[in-house]
Amino acid sequence: MYTVSAAFALGFSGLIPAYIVSVRELFPSSEASWRVPLFMFTAMGGMTVGSWLAGHLYDVFGSYGPAFMVGVLSNLANLALIGTLVMRQRKTPYVLREASA
């Protein structure tokens, strides 16, 4: 159990700084004072709602099957949203950050 806990902690401890680095790479540092807290709030809020919803669905149906199905559908919706944003970004001209500074 200690090994599983340590592996989970190492993975999660790398996830939070990766969020911050990603936001910093995509947006100017002058906007970090509001983008990072907003991103962390929505990310942690999503994790909270997902955990609560899984427990609620288990209480209603007596099985985690519906909770897993909702999780899969949520991830598919997320991938569709990200795919839409990536396709939209490819249509707009890319401007290097260094060139605009």
N, CA, C and O atoms as a Tinker XYZ file with bonds, in Angstrom:
   404  protein
     1  N      0.814000   -1.180000    0.000000    73     2
     2  CA     0.000000    0.000000    0.000000    64     1     3
     3  C      0.869000    1.259000    0.000000    63     2     4     5
     4  O      0.523000    2.255000   -0.636000    81     3
     5  N      1.994000    1.212000    0.712000    73     3     6
     6  CA     2.891000    2.365000    0.720000    64     5     7
     7  C      3.469000    2.625000   -0.667000    63     6     8     9
     8  O      3.656000    3.778000   -1.056000    81     7
     9  N      3.749000    1.572000   -1.405000    73     7    10
    10  CA     4.294000    1.731000   -2.759000    64     9    11
    11  C      3.266000    2.370000   -3.678000    63    10    12    13
    12  O      3.599000    3.266000   -4.454000    81    11
    13  N      2.035000    1.924000   -3.598000    73    11    14
    14  CA     0.971000    2.504000   -4.418000    64    13    15
    15  C      0.759000    3.966000   -4.034000    63    14    16    17
    16  O      0.598000    4.821000   -4.905000    81    15
    17  N      0.758000    4.253000   -2.744000    73    15    18
    18  CA     0.590000    5.637000   -2.292000    64    17    19
    19  C      1.726000    6.519000   -2.777000    63    18    20    21
    20  O      1.491000    7.649000   -3.205000    81    19
    21  N      2.950000    6.024000   -2.715000    73    19    22
    22  CA     4.099000    6.802000   -3.172000    64    21    23
    23  C      4.032000    7.043000   -4.677000    63    22    24    25
    24  O      4.332000    8.143000   -5.139000    81    23
    25  N      3.646000    6.034000   -5.440000    73    23    26
    26  CA     3.537000    6.199000   -6.891000    64    25    27
    27  C      2.446000    7.210000   -7.237000    63    26    28    29
    28  O      2.635000    8.038000   -8.127000    81    27
    29  N      1.329000    7.153000   -6.558000    73    27    30
    30  CA     0.253000    8.112000   -6.801000    64    29    31
    31  C      0.701000    9.525000   -6.447000    63    30    32    33
    32  O      0.438000   10.469000   -7.192000    81    31
    33  N      1.374000    9.667000   -5.320000    73    31    34
    34  CA     1.828000   10.993000   -4.882000    64    33    35
    35  C      2.839000   11.575000   -5.863000    63    34    36    37
    36  O      2.792000   12.770000   -6.153000    81    35
    37  N      3.741000   10.764000   -6.374000    73    35    38
    38  CA     4.713000   11.267000   -7.343000    64    37    39
    39  C      4.040000   11.711000   -8.633000    63    38    40    41
    40  O      4.413000   12.734000   -9.208000    81    39
    41  N      3.062000   10.960000   -9.086000    73    39    42
    42  CA     2.343000   11.348000  -10.295000    64    41    43
    43  C      1.539000   12.614000  -10.098000    63    42    44    45
    44  O      1.535000   13.490000  -10.963000    81    43
    45  N      0.862000   12.719000   -8.976000    73    43    46
    46  CA     0.047000   13.906000   -8.710000    64    45    47
    47  C      0.918000   15.126000   -8.465000    63    46    48    49
    48  O      0.547000   16.235000   -8.850000    81    47
    49  N      2.074000   14.942000   -7.831000    73    47    50
    50  CA     2.945000   16.085000   -7.574000    64    49    51
    51  C      3.553000   16.625000   -8.858000    63    50    52    53
    52  O      3.977000   17.780000   -8.896000    81    51
    53  N      3.605000   15.823000   -9.902000    73    51    54
    54  CA     4.068000   16.319000  -11.194000    64    53    55
    55  C      2.960000   16.957000  -12.008000    63    54    56    57
    56  O      3.232000   17.723000  -12.933000    81    55
    57  N      1.723000   16.653000  -11.677000    73    55    58
    58  CA     0.590000   17.165000  -12.438000    64    57    59
    59  C      0.347000   18.649000  -12.188000    63    58    60    61
    60  O      0.131000   19.407000  -13.134000    81    59
    61  N      0.378000   19.063000  -10.952000    73    59    62
    62  CA     0.079000   20.455000  -10.601000    64    61    63
    63  C      1.123000   21.417000  -11.194000    63    62    64    65
    64  O      0.731000   22.413000  -11.801000    81    63
    65  N      2.423000   21.166000  -11.046000    73    63    66
    66  CA     3.389000   22.067000  -11.696000    64    65    67
    67  C      3.276000   22.047000  -13.220000    63    66    68    69
    68  O      3.570000   23.047000  -13.874000    81    67
    69  N      2.855000   20.924000  -13.787000    73    67    70
    70  CA     2.695000   20.871000  -15.244000    64    69    71
    71  C      1.581000   21.800000  -15.694000    63    70    72    73
    72  O      1.684000   22.407000  -16.760000    81    71
    73  N      0.518000   21.925000  -14.906000    73    71    74
    74  CA    -0.540000   22.886000  -15.220000    64    73    75
    75  C      0.030000   24.299000  -15.284000    63    74    76    77
    76  O     -0.237000   25.044000  -16.227000    81    75
    77  N      0.809000   24.656000  -14.284000    73    75    78
    78  CA     1.358000   26.014000  -14.194000    64    77    79
    79  C      2.311000   26.281000  -15.355000    63    78    80    81
    80  O      2.270000   27.355000  -15.957000    81    79
    81  N      3.158000   25.324000  -15.670000    73    79    82
    82  CA     4.110000   25.497000  -16.776000    64    81    83
    83  C      3.357000   25.635000  -18.099000    63    82    84    85
    84  O      3.735000   26.443000  -18.947000    81    83
    85  N      2.307000   24.858000  -18.276000    73    83    86
    86  CA     1.523000   24.946000  -19.514000    64    85    87
    87  C      0.872000   26.314000  -19.666000    63    86    88    89
    88  O      0.900000   26.898000  -20.750000    81    87
    89  N      0.292000   26.823000  -18.597000    73    87    90
    90  CA    -0.329000   28.152000  -18.650000    64    89    91
    91  C      0.730000   29.202000  -18.947000    63    90    92    93
    92  O      0.489000   30.123000  -19.728000    81    91
    93  N      1.881000   29.076000  -18.341000    73    91    94
    94  CA     2.952000   30.053000  -18.552000    64    93    95
    95  C      3.474000   30.014000  -19.983000    63    94    96    97
    96  O      3.828000   31.053000  -20.540000    81    95
    97  N      3.524000   28.847000  -20.575000    73    95    98
    98  CA     4.000000   28.733000  -21.958000    64    97    99
    99  C      3.001000   29.291000  -22.960000    63    98   100   101
   100  O      3.399000   29.812000  -24.003000    81    99
   101  N      1.719000   29.192000  -22.663000    73    99   102
   102  CA     0.692000   29.595000  -23.615000    64   101   103
   103  C      0.286000   31.063000  -23.512000    63   102   104   105
   104  O     -0.237000   31.628000  -24.473000    81   103
   105  N      0.522000   31.687000  -22.353000    73   103   106
   106  CA     0.051000   33.049000  -22.144000    64   105   107
   107  C      1.180000   33.917000  -21.613000    63   106   108   109
   108  O      2.134000   33.397000  -21.033000    81   107
   109  N      1.091000   35.221000  -21.799000    73   107   110
   110  CA     2.144000   36.112000  -21.294000    64   109   111
   111  C      2.187000   36.133000  -19.758000    63   110   112   113
   112  O      1.176000   35.911000  -19.092000    81   111
   113  N      3.359000   36.400000  -19.224000    73   111   114
   114  CA     3.515000   36.387000  -17.764000    64   113   115
   115  C      2.719000   37.493000  -17.087000    63   114   116   117
   116  O      2.394000   37.375000  -15.906000    81   115
   117  N      2.401000   38.555000  -17.796000    73   115   118
   118  CA     1.615000   39.633000  -17.195000    64   117   119
   119  C      0.192000   39.192000  -16.856000    63   118   120   121
   120  O     -0.467000   39.825000  -16.030000    81   119
   121  N     -0.287000   38.126000  -17.475000    73   119   122
   122  CA    -1.623000   37.623000  -17.210000    64   121   123
   123  C     -1.637000   36.437000  -16.241000    63   122   124   125
   124  O     -2.700000   35.892000  -15.943000    81   123
   125  N     -0.480000   36.046000  -15.757000    73   123   126
   126  CA    -0.392000   34.871000  -14.881000    64   125   127
   127  C     -1.100000   35.082000  -13.549000    63   126   128   129
   128  O     -1.562000   34.120000  -12.934000    81   127
   129  N     -1.192000   36.339000  -13.094000    73   127   130
   130  CA    -1.775000   36.598000  -11.775000    64   129   131
   131  C     -3.255000   36.234000  -11.705000    63   130   132   133
   132  O     -3.770000   36.011000  -10.609000    81   131
   133  N     -3.944000   36.169000  -12.817000    73   131   134
   134  CA    -5.347000   35.758000  -12.783000    64   133   135
   135  C     -5.583000   34.461000  -13.533000    63   134   136   137
   136  O     -6.533000   33.741000  -13.225000    81   135
   137  N     -4.735000   34.139000  -14.520000    73   135   138
   138  CA    -4.952000   32.899000  -15.279000    64   137   139
   139  C     -4.637000   31.649000  -14.471000    63   138   140   141
   140  O     -5.382000   30.671000  -14.529000    81   139
   141  N     -3.548000   31.671000  -13.723000    73   139   142
   142  CA    -3.158000   30.489000  -12.946000    64   141   143
   143  C     -4.197000   30.178000  -11.865000    63   142   144   145
   144  O     -4.629000   29.029000  -11.773000    81   143
   145  N     -4.622000   31.153000  -11.034000    73   143   146
   146  CA    -5.648000   30.808000  -10.037000    64   145   147
   147  C     -6.964000   30.361000  -10.659000    63   146   148   149
   148  O     -7.609000   29.448000  -10.144000    81   147
   149  N     -7.372000   30.987000  -11.754000    73   147   150
   150  CA    -8.614000   30.584000  -12.407000    64   149   151
   151  C     -8.497000   29.164000  -12.942000    63   150   152   153
   152  O     -9.424000   28.367000  -12.795000    81   151
   153  N     -7.371000   28.842000  -13.557000    73   151   154
   154  CA    -7.156000   27.500000  -14.083000    64   153   155
   155  C     -7.146000   26.468000  -12.961000    63   154   156   157
   156  O     -7.761000   25.408000  -13.082000    81   155
   157  N     -6.447000   26.778000  -11.870000    73   155   158
   158  CA    -6.385000   25.837000  -10.756000    64   157   159
   159  C     -7.759000   25.666000  -10.106000    63   158   160   161
   160  O     -8.122000   24.561000   -9.702000    81   159
   161  N     -8.516000   26.749000  -10.006000    73   159   162
   162  CA    -9.856000   26.663000   -9.430000    64   161   163
   163  C    -10.751000   25.758000  -10.268000    63   162   164   165
   164  O    -11.450000   24.901000   -9.726000    81   163
   165  N    -10.733000   25.942000  -11.583000    73   163   166
   166  CA   -11.589000   25.120000  -12.428000    64   165   167
   167  C    -11.109000   23.673000  -12.471000    63   166   168   169
   168  O    -11.928000   22.754000  -12.494000    81   167
   169  N     -9.788000   23.456000  -12.483000    73   167   170
   170  CA    -9.264000   22.085000  -12.498000    64   169   171
   171  C     -9.625000   21.344000  -11.214000    63   170   172   173
   172  O    -10.115000   20.216000  -11.258000    81   171
   173  N     -9.383000   21.976000  -10.085000    73   171   174
   174  CA    -9.707000   21.328000   -8.805000    64   173   175
   175  C    -11.224000   21.203000   -8.622000    63   174   176   177
   176  O    -11.700000   20.227000   -8.043000    81   175
   177  N    -11.973000   22.177000   -9.109000    73   175   178
   178  CA   -13.431000   22.080000   -9.043000    64   177   179
   179  C    -13.943000   20.901000   -9.859000    63   178   180   181
   180  O    -14.859000   20.199000   -9.431000    81   179
   181  N    -13.359000   20.684000  -11.021000    73   179   182
   182  CA   -13.738000   19.538000  -11.841000    64   181   183
   183  C    -13.421000   18.217000  -11.164000    63   182   184   185
   184  O    -14.204000   17.270000  -11.232000    81   183
   185  N    -12.264000   18.159000  -10.509000    73   183   186
   186  CA   -11.910000   16.939000   -9.779000    64   185   187
   187  C    -12.867000   16.706000   -8.619000    63   186   188   189
   188  O    -13.230000   15.569000   -8.321000    81   187
   189  N    -13.269000   17.781000   -7.973000    73   187   190
   190  CA   -14.193000   17.663000   -6.846000    64   189   191
   191  C    -15.576000   17.203000   -7.307000    63   190   192   193
   192  O    -16.161000   16.292000   -6.722000    81   191
   193  N    -16.086000   17.832000   -8.348000    73   191   194
   194  CA   -17.416000   17.465000   -8.852000    64   193   195
   195  C    -17.414000   16.028000   -9.376000    63   194   196   197
   196  O    -18.380000   15.290000   -9.180000    81   195
   197  N    -16.329000   15.635000  -10.040000    73   195   198
   198  CA   -16.240000   14.268000  -10.548000    64   197   199
   199  C    -16.277000   13.237000   -9.436000    63   198   200   201
   200  O    -16.950000   12.214000   -9.560000    81   199
   201  N    -15.561000   13.494000   -8.352000    73   199   202
   202  CA   -15.571000   12.563000   -7.216000    64   201   203
   203  C    -16.939000   12.503000   -6.566000    63   202   204   205
   204  O    -17.441000   11.426000   -6.245000    81   203
   205  N    -17.536000   13.665000   -6.374000    73   203   206
   206  CA   -18.860000   13.700000   -5.768000    64   205   207
   207  C    -19.883000   12.987000   -6.651000    63   206   208   209
   208  O    -20.706000   12.216000   -6.158000    81   207
   209  N    -19.828000   13.250000   -7.963000    73   207   210
   210  CA   -20.792000   12.649000   -8.883000    64   209   211
   211  C    -20.658000   11.128000   -8.916000    63   210   212   213
   212  O    -21.658000   10.411000   -8.969000    81   211
   213  N    -19.418000   10.641000   -8.884000    73   211   214
   214  CA   -19.227000    9.185000   -8.872000    64   213   215
   215  C    -19.857000    8.570000   -7.620000    63   214   216   217
   216  O    -20.511000    7.531000   -7.700000    81   215
   217  N    -19.662000    9.206000   -6.473000    73   215   218
   218  CA   -20.273000    8.706000   -5.247000    64   217   219
   219  C    -21.792000    8.775000   -5.279000    63   218   220   221
   220  O    -22.479000    7.867000   -4.811000    81   219
   221  N    -22.301000    9.860000   -5.834000    73   219   222
   222  CA   -23.761000   10.009000   -5.939000    64   221   223
   223  C    -24.355000    8.953000   -6.867000    63   222   224   225
   224  O    -25.385000    8.357000   -6.551000    81   223
   225  N    -23.716000    8.720000   -8.003000    73   223   226
   226  CA   -24.214000    7.702000   -8.931000    64   225   227
   227  C    -24.140000    6.307000   -8.309000    63   226   228   229
   228  O    -25.008000    5.468000   -8.547000    81   227
   229  N    -23.099000    6.069000   -7.511000    73   227   230
   230  CA   -23.014000    4.778000   -6.820000    64   229   231
   231  C    -24.170000    4.631000   -5.831000    63   230   232   233
   232  O    -24.774000    3.563000   -5.727000    81   231
   233  N    -24.471000    5.706000   -5.111000    73   231   234
   234  CA   -25.584000    5.649000   -4.154000    64   233   235
   235  C    -26.915000    5.414000   -4.853000    63   234   236   237
   236  O    -27.771000    4.703000   -4.327000    81   235
   237  N    -27.100000    6.001000   -6.030000    73   235   238
   238  CA   -28.366000    5.868000   -6.745000    64   237   239
   239  C    -28.502000    4.491000   -7.383000    63   238   240   241
   240  O    -29.546000    3.849000   -7.264000    81   239
   241  N    -27.436000    4.031000   -8.070000    73   239   242
   242  CA   -27.530000    2.792000   -8.849000    64   241   243
   243  C    -26.947000    1.563000   -8.149000    63   242   244   245
   244  O    -27.219000    0.437000   -8.563000    81   243
   245  N    -26.151000    1.762000   -7.095000    73   243   246
   246  CA   -25.562000    0.625000   -6.390000    64   245   247
   247  C    -24.407000   -0.016000   -7.127000    63   246   248   249
   248  O    -24.001000   -1.129000   -6.793000    81   247
   249  N    -23.872000    0.666000   -8.120000    73   247   250
   250  CA   -22.762000    0.144000   -8.918000    64   249   251
   251  C    -21.971000    1.317000   -9.479000    63   250   252   253
   252  O    -22.511000    2.406000   -9.673000    81   251
   253  N    -20.696000    1.088000   -9.738000    73   251   254
   254  CA   -19.872000    2.134000  -10.332000    64   253   255
   255  C    -19.951000    2.141000  -11.857000    63   254   256   257
   256  O    -19.316000    2.980000  -12.496000    81   255
   257  N    -20.709000    1.234000  -12.447000    73   255   258
   258  CA   -20.845000    1.193000  -13.912000    64   257   259
   259  C    -21.321000    2.507000  -14.513000    63   258   260   261
   260  O    -20.684000    3.013000  -15.437000    81   259
   261  N    -22.416000    3.077000  -14.022000    73   259   262
   262  CA   -22.855000    4.371000  -14.562000    64   261   263
   263  C    -21.834000    5.487000  -14.340000    63   262   264   265
   264  O    -21.697000    6.376000  -15.181000    81   263
   265  N    -21.118000    5.449000  -13.215000    73   263   266
   266  CA   -20.101000    6.471000  -12.959000    64   265   267
   267  C    -18.967000    6.365000  -13.972000    63   266   268   269
   268  O    -18.479000    7.383000  -14.463000    81   267
   269  N    -18.545000    5.150000  -14.286000    73   267   270
   270  CA   -17.509000    4.982000  -15.301000    64   269   271
   271  C    -18.000000    5.434000  -16.670000    63   270   272   273
   272  O    -17.239000    6.024000  -17.437000    81   271
   273  N    -19.250000    5.167000  -16.982000    73   271   274
   274  CA   -19.810000    5.590000  -18.268000    64   273   275
   275  C    -19.841000    7.115000  -18.362000    63   274   276   277
   276  O    -19.498000    7.682000  -19.399000    81   275
   277  N    -20.249000    7.775000  -17.287000    73   275   278
   278  CA   -20.251000    9.243000  -17.277000    64   277   279
   279  C    -18.818000    9.766000  -17.426000    63   278   280   281
   280  O    -18.590000   10.761000  -18.115000    81   279
   281  N    -17.864000    9.106000  -16.790000    73   279   282
   282  CA   -16.458000    9.501000  -16.920000    64   281   283
   283  C    -15.958000    9.363000  -18.344000    63   282   284   285
   284  O    -15.277000   10.254000  -18.852000    81   283
   285  N    -16.287000    8.260000  -18.991000    73   283   286
   286  CA   -15.877000    8.047000  -20.384000    64   285   287
   287  C    -16.519000    9.093000  -21.295000    63   286   288   289
   288  O    -15.845000    9.667000  -22.150000    81   287
   289  N    -17.803000    9.340000  -21.118000    73   287   290
   290  CA   -18.482000   10.344000  -21.947000    64   289   291
   291  C    -17.924000   11.746000  -21.707000    63   290   292   293
   292  O    -17.799000   12.534000  -22.644000    81   291
   293  N    -17.592000   12.055000  -20.462000    73   291   294
   294  CA   -16.997000   13.358000  -20.161000    64   293   295
   295  C    -15.633000   13.504000  -20.834000    63   294   296   297
   296  O    -15.309000   14.568000  -21.361000    81   295
   297  N    -14.845000   12.446000  -20.816000    73   295   298
   298  CA   -13.536000   12.508000  -21.474000    64   297   299
   299  C    -13.676000   12.620000  -22.989000    63   298   300   301
   300  O    -12.887000   13.316000  -23.628000    81   299
   301  N    -14.655000   11.956000  -23.567000    73   299   302
   302  CA   -14.881000   12.103000  -25.012000    64   301   303
   303  C    -15.314000   13.521000  -25.365000    63   302   304   305
   304  O    -14.889000   14.064000  -26.385000    81   303
   305  N    -16.155000   14.121000  -24.532000    73   303   306
   306  CA   -16.555000   15.512000  -24.757000    64   305   307
   307  C    -15.354000   16.447000  -24.621000    63   306   308   309
   308  O    -15.220000   17.407000  -25.380000    81   307
   309  N    -14.489000   16.166000  -23.661000    73   307   310
   310  CA   -13.279000   16.966000  -23.481000    64   309   311
   311  C    -12.361000   16.846000  -24.696000    63   310   312   313
   312  O    -11.821000   17.850000  -25.161000    81   311
   313  N    -12.181000   15.644000  -25.210000    73   311   314
   314  CA   -11.351000   15.461000  -26.403000    64   313   315
   315  C    -11.947000   16.164000  -27.613000    63   314   316   317
   316  O    -11.210000   16.723000  -28.426000    81   315
   317  N    -13.259000   16.146000  -27.745000    73   315   318
   318  CA   -13.909000   16.860000  -28.848000    64   317   319
   319  C    -13.687000   18.363000  -28.722000    63   318   320   321
   320  O    -13.433000   19.036000  -29.720000    81   319
   321  N    -13.779000   18.888000  -27.516000    73   319   322
   322  CA   -13.544000   20.312000  -27.288000    64   321   323
   323  C    -12.098000   20.685000  -27.601000    63   322   324   325
   324  O    -11.850000   21.690000  -28.267000    81   323
   325  N    -11.152000   19.891000  -27.132000    73   323   326
   326  CA    -9.745000   20.167000  -27.405000    64   325   327
   327  C     -9.466000   20.058000  -28.898000    63   326   328   329
   328  O     -8.743000   20.885000  -29.455000    81   327
   329  N    -10.030000   19.052000  -29.546000    73   327   330
   330  CA    -9.845000   18.917000  -30.997000    64   329   331
   331  C    -10.392000   20.112000  -31.749000    63   330   332   333
   332  O     -9.778000   20.571000  -32.712000    81   331
   333  N    -11.534000   20.622000  -31.326000    73   331   334
   334  CA   -12.108000   21.815000  -31.959000    64   333   335
   335  C    -11.193000   23.016000  -31.778000    63   334   336   337
   336  O    -10.974000   23.786000  -32.713000    81   335
   337  N    -10.658000   23.174000  -30.571000    73   335   338
   338  CA    -9.760000   24.301000  -30.323000    64   337   339
   339  C     -8.463000   24.187000  -31.112000    63   338   340   341
   340  O     -7.948000   25.191000  -31.604000    81   339
   341  N     -7.931000   22.978000  -31.238000    73   339   342
   342  CA    -6.708000   22.789000  -32.024000    64   341   343
   343  C     -6.961000   23.085000  -33.498000    63   342   344   345
   344  O     -6.144000   23.737000  -34.149000    81   343
   345  N     -8.074000   22.616000  -34.021000    73   343   346
   346  CA    -8.385000   22.890000  -35.429000    64   345   347
   347  C     -8.608000   24.387000  -35.651000    63   346   348   349
   348  O     -8.222000   24.923000  -36.690000    81   347
   349  N     -9.223000   25.057000  -34.691000    73   347   350
   350  CA    -9.442000   26.492000  -34.813000    64   349   351
   351  C     -8.125000   27.256000  -34.761000    63   350   352   353
   352  O     -7.956000   28.260000  -35.454000    81   351
   353  N     -7.185000   26.775000  -33.931000    73   351   354
   354  CA    -5.887000   27.443000  -33.822000    64   353   355
   355  C     -5.081000   27.288000  -35.107000    63   354   356   357
   356  O     -4.328000   28.191000  -35.472000    81   355
   357  N     -5.225000   26.175000  -35.787000    73   355   358
   358  CA    -4.483000   25.963000  -37.032000    64   357   359
   359  C     -4.944000   26.919000  -38.122000    63   358   360   361
   360  O     -4.180000   27.223000  -39.038000    81   359
   361  N     -6.181000   27.398000  -38.038000    73   359   362
   362  CA    -6.704000   28.315000  -39.042000    64   361   363
   363  C     -6.238000   29.745000  -38.818000    63   362   364   365
   364  O     -6.276000   30.559000  -39.740000    81   363
   365  N     -5.798000   30.060000  -37.597000    73   363   366
   366  CA    -5.330000   31.409000  -37.309000    64   365   367
   367  C     -3.821000   31.468000  -37.459000    63   366   368   369
   368  O     -3.135000   30.486000  -37.175000    81   367
   369  N     -3.293000   32.601000  -37.900000    73   367   370
   370  CA    -1.838000   32.700000  -38.056000    64   369   371
   371  C     -1.143000   32.650000  -36.702000    63   370   372   373
   372  O     -1.618000   33.224000  -35.723000    81   371
   373  N     -0.024000   31.962000  -36.664000    73   371   374
   374  CA     0.735000   31.816000  -35.433000    64   373   375
   375  C      1.763000   32.935000  -35.352000    63   374   376   377
   376  O      2.523000   33.163000  -36.293000    81   375
   377  N      1.778000   33.616000  -34.241000    73   375   378
   378  CA     2.727000   34.712000  -34.034000    64   377   379
   379  C      3.666000   34.286000  -32.913000    63   378   380   381
   380  O      3.228000   33.908000  -31.826000    81   379
   381  N      4.964000   34.355000  -33.197000    73   379   382
   382  CA     5.934000   34.005000  -32.163000    64   381   383
   383  C      5.925000   35.042000  -31.053000    63   382   384   385
   384  O      5.823000   36.242000  -31.308000    81   383
   385  N      6.034000   34.567000  -29.823000    73   383   386
   386  CA     6.060000   35.469000  -28.692000    64   385   387
   387  C      7.264000   36.404000  -28.741000    63   386   388   389
   388  O      7.155000   37.582000  -28.401000    81   387
   389  N      8.415000   35.876000  -29.166000    73   387   390
   390  CA     9.615000   36.682000  -29.212000    64   389   391
   391  C      9.507000   37.797000  -30.250000    63   390   392   393
   392  O     10.030000   38.893000  -30.050000    81   391
   393  N      8.827000   37.512000  -31.355000    73   391   394
   394  CA     8.695000   38.497000  -32.424000    64   393   395
   395  C      7.768000   39.644000  -32.008000    63   394   396   397
   396  O      7.953000   40.782000  -32.440000    81   395
   397  N      6.781000   39.344000  -31.175000    73   395   398
   398  CA     5.832000   40.383000  -30.784000    64   397   399
   399  C      6.338000   41.217000  -29.611000    63   398   400   401
   400  O      5.759000   42.259000  -29.303000    81   399
   401  N      7.398000   40.778000  -28.958000    73   399   402
   402  CA     7.911000   41.513000  -27.782000    64   401   403
   403  C      8.747000   42.687000  -28.168000    63   402   404
   404  O      9.247000   43.402000  -27.300000    81   403
